[in-house]
Amino acid sequence: MTGFRRYVVRRLLLLAFVVWCILSIMFVLFQLLPGDPTAIFVDDNFSPEMIDRQKQLWGLNDPLWVQYLRYVGNMLTFDFGNSFFQIEPVAHIMADKVQNTCLMIVPALIVSVVLGTLIGAVAGWRRGSAFEQATVATSLFLHSVPSFFVGILALMIFAYQLRWLPSGGMVGLGGPEGLWEMIASRDYWVHLLLPGLVLVSREITGPILLLRSSMLEVKGSDFLDILRAKGLSEHRIITHATRNALLPLVTYVAVMTGLLFQGQVLLEIIFAWPGIGRELVQALNDLDYPVAQAALYVMALVTLLLNLVADLLYGVIDPRVTYD
């Protein structure tokens, strides 16, 4: 077995262990949560025998270790059961909410990476210039401001004061429902503009600062002197330098996507975006444990898988990395 294959096996085993730890912690936390989810279905007309029979039907009277094993098995096979309130399979709810969350973060991620790469590359190449100083100062400021504060401020100005953009939702009432019909509609993009710009204002700072630092390292490389000696234009030299500086960004994007996927909860609440973060908060308020558990599990799993992709991708694209 090669060094890379051994590394992949070790990372997969570590991933499995972390998933088990997350599931175990979630099981304990939901056992300790105040409130009884059975109270949703039980009223004063239920006799003690009827309540006990209902708990037996749900498996709540089983020993704790039996409940734990059943819970782990169901989560690993994505058998999340049915929602207490929505009376439909939780897996269907999660698929819809994950799609909605991706419809918000993917466009913002693409804009952040593309613009951040360009701005960061130019700022790193023009070290000491007014453009670099302004770029770094602005990026540090935007990175330090909480996204929910920017979201509330943008909502107050552009939605309530100026009334240029809608205050929330993914589409208006009676708007398109299918995925491709929604993407092709103007209504979706108008609703996406405000939360998307708030996301971009924060997420673009990472690529800018990373590319600037990486470009500063590449700028002193010997191969750039060779390119200048060949008579290449300044624009082409910057292009070659940027390609070499992109290596750290490739792996950063995978990690950035995972963090963005689980970190947009407050923005989904502020802009009433029907994504997985908003669904998680609503499920916790309603004591809808199957939905809440599934949402937490999916968010953690996406983050772990993207971190794994980042680790493996770095070794594939950088020949200097060895696994022996």
C-alpha positions in Angstrom: 0.0 0.0 0.0 1.4 3.4 -1.0 1.9 6.2 1.4 -1.0 8.2 0.0 -3.4 5.2 0.3 -2.3 4.7 4.0 -3.0 8.3 4.6 -6.4 8.1 3.1 -7.3 5.0 5.2 -6.1 6.8 8.3 -8.1 9.9 7.5 -11.2 7.8 6.8 -10.8 6.0 10.1 -10.4 9.3 11.9 -13.5 10.6 10.1 -15.5 7.6 11.3 -14.3 8.1 14.9 -15.2 11.8 14.8 -18.7 11.1 13.4 -19.2 8.5 16.2 -18.2 11.1 18.8 -20.6 13.7 17.3 -23.5 11.3 17.3 -22.8 10.3 20.9 -22.6 13.9 22.1 -25.8 14.7 20.2 -27.6 11.7 21.8 -26.5 12.8 25.3 -27.5 16.5 24.7 -30.9 15.6 23.5 -31.5 13.3 26.4 -30.6 16.2 28.8 -32.8 18.8 27.0 -35.7 20.1 29.1 -39.2 19.3 28.0 -40.9 16.2 26.9 -41.6 15.8 23.1 -44.4 13.4 23.9 -46.3 16.3 25.4 -47.0 17.5 21.9 -49.3 14.5 21.3 -50.6 13.9 24.8 -53.4 15.8 26.4 -55.5 15.5 29.6 -57.8 13.0 27.9 -55.0 10.4 27.6 -55.0 7.7 30.3 -51.7 6.5 31.8 -52.1 3.3 29.8 -52.5 5.2 26.5 -49.4 7.4 27.3 -47.4 4.3 28.1 -48.5 2.5 25.0 -47.5 5.6 22.9 -44.1 5.7 24.4 -43.7 2.0 23.8 -44.6 2.5 20.2 -41.8 5.1 19.9 -39.3 3.0 21.7 -39.0 5.5 24.6 -39.5 2.7 27.2 -36.5 0.7 25.9 -33.3 0.7 27.9 -31.0 3.6 27.1 -28.4 1.5 25.4 -31.0 0.1 23.1 -32.2 3.6 22.2 -28.5 4.6 21.6 -27.7 1.7 19.3 -31.0 2.2 17.3 -30.3 6.0 17.1 -26.7 5.5 15.8 -27.8 2.9 13.3 -30.6 5.1 12.0 -28.4 8.2 11.7 -25.7 6.3 9.8 -28.2 5.0 7.3 -29.9 8.5 7.1 -33.1 7.0 8.5 -34.2 10.1 10.4 -37.9 9.1 10.9 -40.8 11.5 10.6 -41.2 15.0 11.8 -43.4 15.5 14.8 -45.0 18.6 13.3 -44.7 18.4 9.6 -45.8 14.8 9.4 -43.4 13.8 6.6 -40.1 12.0 6.5 -37.3 14.1 7.9 -35.0 13.0 5.0 -37.3 14.8 2.6 -37.3 18.0 4.7 -33.5 17.9 5.0 -33.0 17.5 1.2 -35.2 20.5 0.6 -33.6 22.7 3.2 -30.0 21.7 2.2 -30.9 22.7 -1.4 -32.2 26.1 -0.2 -29.1 26.7 1.8 -26.9 25.9 -1.2 -29.0 28.3 -3.3 -27.9 31.0 -0.9 -24.2 30.2 -0.2 -23.0 28.8 -3.6 -23.5 32.1 -5.5 -21.9 34.1 -2.7 -19.0 31.6 -2.5 -18.3 31.9 -6.2 -18.4 35.7 -6.2 -16.2 35.8 -3.0 -13.6 33.4 -4.4 -13.4 35.0 -7.9 -13.3 38.7 -6.7 -11.2 37.9 -3.7 -8.6 36.1 -5.8 -8.3 39.1 -8.2 -8.2 41.7 -5.5 -5.8 39.7 -3.3 -3.4 39.0 -6.2 -3.2 42.7 -7.2 -2.8 43.8 -3.6 0.0 41.4 -3.0 1.7 42.3 -6.3 1.5 46.0 -5.5 3.0 45.8 -2.0 3.2 49.1 -0.2 0.8 50.9 -2.6 -2.3 52.8 -1.5 -4.5 50.1 -3.1 -2.9 47.4 -0.9 -3.2 49.4 2.3 -6.9 50.2 1.6 -7.6 46.6 0.7 -6.0 45.1 3.8 -7.7 47.7 6.1 -11.1 47.1 4.5 -10.7 43.4 4.6 -9.8 43.3 8.3 -12.7 45.6 9.1 -15.2 43.5 7.3 -13.8 40.3 8.7 -14.2 41.6 12.3 -17.8 42.9 11.9 -20.3 40.2 12.9 -22.3 39.1 9.8 -25.6 39.3 11.7 -25.0 43.0 12.5 -24.2 43.7 8.8 -27.4 41.7 7.8 -29.6 43.7 10.2 -28.1 47.0 9.0 -28.5 46.1 5.4 -32.1 45.0 6.0 -33.0 48.3 7.7 -31.4 50.4 5.0 -32.2 48.6 1.7 -35.4 46.8 2.6 -37.2 49.0 5.1 -35.9 52.5 4.5 -35.2 52.6 0.8 -37.5 49.7 -0.1 -35.2 48.7 -3.0 -35.1 45.0 -2.1 -37.4 42.5 -0.5 -37.0 42.0 3.3 -36.9 38.2 3.3 -37.8 34.9 1.8 -36.4 33.0 -1.2 -39.1 34.0 -3.7 -42.3 36.0 -3.5 -45.8 34.5 -2.9 -46.8 32.5 -5.9 -43.3 32.4 -7.2 -41.6 29.4 -8.9 -41.2 26.2 -6.9 -39.0 23.9 -9.0 -35.2 24.2 -8.7 -34.4 25.1 -12.3 -37.5 27.4 -12.6 -36.4 29.2 -9.5 -32.8 29.7 -10.6 -34.0 31.0 -14.0 -36.5 33.5 -12.4 -35.7 37.1 -11.7 -37.6 36.8 -8.4 -35.1 34.4 -6.9 -32.1 36.6 -7.8 -33.8 39.8 -6.4 -34.4 38.0 -3.1 -30.9 36.6 -3.1 -29.2 39.9 -3.6 -29.4 41.3 -0.1 -28.3 38.1 1.9 -25.8 37.3 -0.9 -24.1 40.7 -0.6 -23.9 40.3 3.2 -22.3 36.9 2.8 -19.9 38.2 0.2 -18.9 41.2 2.4 -17.5 38.8 5.0 -16.4 35.7 3.0 -14.4 37.7 0.4 -12.0 38.8 3.1 -10.5 35.3 3.4 -9.4 34.9 -0.2 -8.2 38.5 -0.3 -5.9 38.2 2.7 -4.7 34.7 1.8 -3.9 35.5 -1.9 -2.1 38.7 -0.8 0.1 36.7 1.6 0.7 33.9 -0.9 1.5 36.4 -3.7 4.1 38.1 -1.5 5.9 34.8 -1.2 5.7 34.0 -4.9 6.7 37.5 -5.9 10.4 36.8 -4.9 10.6 33.5 -6.8 13.4 33.0 -9.3 11.0 31.8 -12.1 9.6 35.4 -12.3 13.0 36.7 -13.2 13.2 34.1 -15.9 9.8 35.2 -17.3 11.0 38.9 -17.3 14.2 37.9 -19.1 12.0 36.2 -21.8 10.3 39.6 -22.3 6.8 38.7 -21.0 4.5 41.5 -20.3 3.7 42.5 -16.7 0.2 41.2 -17.1 1.3 37.7 -18.1 3.9 37.7 -15.3 1.1 38.5 -12.8 -1.0 35.7 -14.3 1.8 33.1 -13.8 2.5 34.4 -10.3 -1.2 34.1 -9.4 -1.4 30.5 -10.6 1.4 29.5 -8.2 -0.1 31.5 -5.4 -3.5 29.8 -5.8 -2.4 26.6 -4.1 -3.3 27.5 -0.5 -6.6 29.0 -1.7 -7.8 25.7 -3.3 -7.8 23.9 0.0 -9.1 27.0 1.9 -12.2 27.1 -0.3 -13.2 23.6 0.8 -12.8 24.5 4.5 -14.5 27.9 3.8 -17.5 26.1 2.2 -18.0 23.9 5.2 -17.8 26.7 7.7 -20.1 28.8 5.5 -22.7 25.9 5.4 -23.0 25.8 9.1 -22.4 29.4 9.9 -25.3 31.0 7.9 -27.9 30.1 10.6 -28.4 33.7 11.8 -28.6 35.1 8.3 -31.2 32.6 7.4 -33.3 33.8 10.4 -32.7 37.5 9.6 -33.7 37.1 6.0 -36.3 34.4 6.5 -34.5 32.2 4.1 -36.0 28.6 4.3 -32.6 26.8 4.8 -31.3 24.2 7.1 -30.1 26.7 9.7 -33.5 28.3 10.1 -35.1 24.9 10.2 -32.8 23.8 13.0 -33.8 26.8 15.2 -37.5 26.2 14.5 -37.2 22.5 15.3 -35.5 23.3 18.6 -38.3 25.8 19.5 -40.9 23.2 18.7 -39.2 20.3 20.4 -39.2 18.6 17.0 -36.2 16.3 17.9 -36.0 14.2 14.7 -35.6 17.4 12.6 -33.2 19.0 15.0 -31.0 15.9 15.2 -30.9 15.5 11.5 -30.1 19.1 10.8 -27.1 19.1 13.3 -25.9 15.8 11.9 -26.1 16.9 8.3 -24.3 20.2 9.0 -21.5 18.4 10.9 -21.1 15.8 8.2 -20.8 18.3 5.4 -18.1 20.2 7.3 -16.2 17.0 8.1 -16.4 15.8 4.5 -15.2 19.1 3.1 -12.3 19.2 5.5 -11.4 15.7 4.3 -11.6 16.8 0.7 -9.3 19.8 1.5 -6.7 17.5 3.1 -6.7 15.0 0.2 -6.8 17.7 -2.5 -3.8 19.5 -1.1 -1.7 16.3 -1.5 -3.0 15.8 -5.0 -2.3 19.3 -6.4 1.0 19.9 -4.6 3.8 17.4 -5.7 6.0 18.6 -2.8 3.7 16.9 -0.2 4.7 13.3 0.7 3.0 10.7 2.8 5.9 8.3 3.6 
